[in-house]
Amino acid sequence: MSEDFVVKAQVLAGGRGKGKFESGLKGGVKLVFSPDEVRDVAGQMLGNKLFTIQTGERGRICNTVLVCERIYARREYYFAIVMDRAFSGPVLVGSAQGGMNIEQVASEDPNAIIKVPIDINVGVTEGDCLEMAARMGFTKRTVDQAASIFVKLYDLFINSDVVLLEINPLSVDTAGNVICMDCKLNLDPNAGYRQSEVFKLRDWTQEDRREVEAAHCDLNYIGLEGDIGCLVNGAGLAMATMDIIKLHGGSPANFLDVGGGATVDQVKEAFKIITSDVKVHAILVNIFGGIMRCDIIAQGIIAAAKELDIKIPIVCRLQGAQVDDAKALIASSQLKIFASDNLDEAAQMVVRMSAILSLAREGGMDIKFKLPI
């Protein structure tokens, strides 16, 4: 074996190669030329945060590194399998221009991207894979190897409930061997019950603590950089809620979808997660009661406000199933929950309240909101 190695920081973020560690080390993918260098570089990675274009200022901690033999590639290709709605199934995607940003390649030269749709009921055939390899530019010496790898990757894709499998680069080394040199896999999050062994490998230390807590409570949460917390049911309504906050000059602090079957306890946990973000100055609750009953949401809001002693204003817009019961519960709770039937008015209200509270905090003042009589 060669003494030329590659040390790769195992951090869930793109742009590692151009990132920087808080230790001062530049780059999360390093070429080294001896075991001593491996030890030195790994020591500068482990236990330190890596900052990349995707992590932002927060960075991500590096707890493990991958050390592998360096392979010298003569030529690099791009290969992927994706679930594509346009083709109602999996599609093989390839390009002779591997080892680089494939989005940039697609933008500058769309003809460089090759697509071969696969009938998911039939599966991939050797002919499909040979066609793909030939169109990508593999030579007579390597085309069979590439096609064989494509068949195996497709089997992995289907059997493991993968929605994106990306090999970049797929290389031919100096000895004429076709090698998968880097891989990205995205699994269907709904397949956890079928792929339990794979899902057990999930590294929770690489994820936002709030997102981890939300996942354990069966809530969909994504932390953002704003100061208005959002609690909504349904991904589409959540996106619309964030849009209308932006429209009125505010900035959402999170995406939080409680789904259609949330319980009082889940709503309470959602508030805990939202209020754990010290940047949040106000909360907008926007619920359309269909499967999700408004009175359940109201009970959760009241329980959370009492238990967590929430000091920031809550603006609540409820419509749909059991909405009258929900309004009665909120009114009788005597809590400072501002209700509005109109989403536009609710958004304007929460943006103004957040701005007022932000200014007060910057001036070192405390502020209290009172419900109108």
Rosetta blueprint (number, residue, H / E / L):
1 M L
2 S L
3 E L
4 D L
5 F E
6 V E
7 V E
8 K E
9 A E
10 Q L
11 V L
12 L L
13 A L
14 G L
15 G L
16 R H
17 G H
18 K H
19 G L
20 K E
21 F E
22 E L
23 S L
24 G L
25 L L
26 K E
27 G L
28 G L
29 V E
30 K E
31 L E
32 V E
33 F L
34 S L
35 P H
36 D H
37 E H
38 V H
39 R H
40 D H
41 V H
42 A H
43 G H
44 Q H
45 M H
46 L L
47 G L
48 N L
49 K E
50 L E
51 F E
52 T L
53 I L
54 Q L
55 T L
56 G L
57 E L
58 R L
59 G L
60 R E
61 I E
62 C L
63 N L
64 T L
65 V E
66 L E
67 V E
68 C E
69 E E
70 R L
71 I L
72 Y L
73 A E
74 R E
75 R E
76 E E
77 Y E
78 Y E
79 F E
80 A E
81 I E
82 V E
83 M E
84 D E
85 R H
86 A H
87 F H
88 S L
89 G E
90 P E
91 V E
92 L E
93 V E
94 G E
95 S E
96 A L
97 Q L
98 G L
99 G L
100 M L
101 N L
102 I H
103 E H
104 Q H
105 V H
106 A H
107 S H
108 E H
109 D L
110 P H
111 N H
112 A H
113 I L
114 I E
115 K E
116 V E
117 P E
118 I L
119 D L
120 I L
121 N L
122 V L
123 G L
124 V L
125 T L
126 E H
127 G H
128 D H
129 C H
130 L H
131 E H
132 M H
133 A H
134 A H
135 R H
136 M H
137 G L
138 F L
139 T L
140 K L
141 R L
142 T L
143 V H
144 D H
145 Q H
146 A H
147 A H
148 S H
149 I H
150 F H
151 V H
152 K H
153 L H
154 Y H
155 D H
156 L H
157 F H
158 I H
159 N H
160 S L
161 D L
162 V E
163 V E
164 L E
165 L E
166 E E
167 I E
168 N E
169 P E
170 L E
171 S E
172 V E
173 D E
174 T L
175 A L
176 G L
177 N L
178 V E
179 I E
180 C E
181 M L
182 D L
183 C E
184 K E
185 L E
186 N E
187 L E
188 D L
189 P H
190 N H
191 A H
192 G L
193 Y L
194 R L
195 Q L
196 S H
197 E H
198 V H
199 F H
200 K L
201 L L
202 R L
203 D L
204 W H
205 T H
206 Q H
207 E L
208 D L
209 R H
210 R H
211 E H
212 V H
213 E H
214 A H
215 A H
216 H H
217 C L
218 D L
219 L L
220 N E
221 Y E
222 I E
223 G E
224 L L
225 E L
226 G L
227 D L
228 I E
229 G E
230 C E
231 L E
232 V E
233 N L
234 G L
235 A H
236 G H
237 L H
238 A H
239 M H
240 A H
241 T H
242 M H
243 D H
244 I H
245 I H
246 K H
247 L H
248 H L
249 G L
250 G L
251 S L
252 P E
253 A L
254 N E
255 F E
256 L E
257 D E
258 V L
259 G L
260 G L
261 G L
262 A L
263 T L
264 V H
265 D H
266 Q H
267 V H
268 K H
269 E H
270 A H
271 F H
272 K H
273 I H
274 I H
275 T H
276 S L
277 D L
278 V L
279 K L
280 V L
281 H L
282 A E
283 I E
284 L E
285 V E
286 N E
287 I E
288 F E
289 G E
290 G L
291 I L
292 M L
293 R L
294 C H
295 D H
296 I H
297 I H
298 A H
299 Q H
300 G H
301 I H
302 I H
303 A H
304 A H
305 A H
306 K H
307 E H
308 L H
309 D L
310 I L
311 K L
312 I L
313 P L
314 I E
315 V E
316 C E
317 R E
318 L E
319 Q E
320 G E
321 A L
322 Q L
323 V H
324 D H
325 D H
326 A H
327 K H
328 A H
329 L H
330 I H
331 A H
332 S H
333 S H
334 Q L
335 L L
336 K L
337 I E
338 F E
339 A E
340 S L
341 D L
342 N L
343 L H
344 D H
345 E H
346 A H
347 A H
348 Q H
349 M H
350 V H
351 V H
352 R H
353 M H
354 S H
355 A H
356 I H
357 L H
358 S H
359 L H
360 A H
361 R H
362 E H
363 G L
364 G L
365 M L
366 D L
367 I L
368 K L
369 F L
370 K L
371 L L
372 P L
373 I L
